[in-house]
Amino acid sequence: MESTPTNRLAGSLLDRRWLHFAIELVLVVVGILIALAIDGWSEDQEARRSEQAYLELLARDLGQIESQLQQQIDFETSMANTAVAAYDMIQNNDPVEHGGQIGKMLVAVSIRRTLFLDSAAYTDLISTGNLGLIRDRDLRDRITRYFSDVERRELIVEKNNRVFVDETFLAFLFDHGVSYHLWKDSPVGATISYESINHAFSPAMRDPMDKVLLLPKDAPEWARVKQLLSWRTMVAVIDKDQVVSILASTVELRKDLEAHLAR
């Protein structure tokens, strides 16, 4: 085709149009990439803030769990000490002379405490699928293993309490007609107004003298009571060991979380 001024002008304009189009296309692509980068940065910042919040809440929950565990340790220690004291009183004294006190001890050690340790932050992490927000894989795995171990030990304590306290010790007291012996520092009296209970109980109910508590020292029922008290002591000791183990791992994990947050 013959090159004429008109053709050259048209070609020049066409080249300019393509150049303009290319520049606009590049600007659009760059704009999109910048927007995506900003969105990605914003999402990453939001994820980091969420991670921070979750770890702070987990540390808070672990502190509360420590308090619950210490209360459980104190409870199990009290159960073991009371069971041993009742055993020794039956073994070394005339049970009839101490029937009222023995009755109170038997009722005391028939009580058990359910171990239930809950973290709202961990529950939320699992239910929402946000566990992956914790970037430190080792820390994330440790948190998961901790709560799995807690759940396993809770089941151990619950089974011990159900089999040896509810179904064995408490059942024996019911079957042998041991009444609820009321006293101010009793497990129930500690949670409900003692005055209200005392008002509701008749004088005879406040100081019952059950048949088993009036039996002579050589009666076979006392041998069975002592056997059950030894089991009750062992259950309290085993449960306490489980709780002490959980407490140690709780303190360790909480301190690691706090150190991670302080970085």
Secondary structure as GFF3:
##gff-version 3
##sequence-region A 1 263
A	DSSP	alpha_helix	5	92	.	.	.	ID=ss1
A	DSSP	three_ten_helix	95	98	.	.	.	ID=ss2
A	DSSP	alpha_helix	99	109	.	.	.	ID=ss3
A	DSSP	alpha_helix	120	128	.	.	.	ID=ss4
A	DSSP	three_ten_helix	130	133	.	.	.	ID=ss5
A	DSSP	alpha_helix	137	160	.	.	.	ID=ss6
A	DSSP	pi_helix	161	170	.	.	.	ID=ss7
A	DSSP	alpha_helix	171	175	.	.	.	ID=ss8
A	DSSP	alpha_helix	194	200	.	.	.	ID=ss9
A	DSSP	alpha_helix	203	206	.	.	.	ID=ss10
A	DSSP	three_ten_helix	211	214	.	.	.	ID=ss11
A	DSSP	alpha_helix	220	261	.	.	.	ID=ss12
###
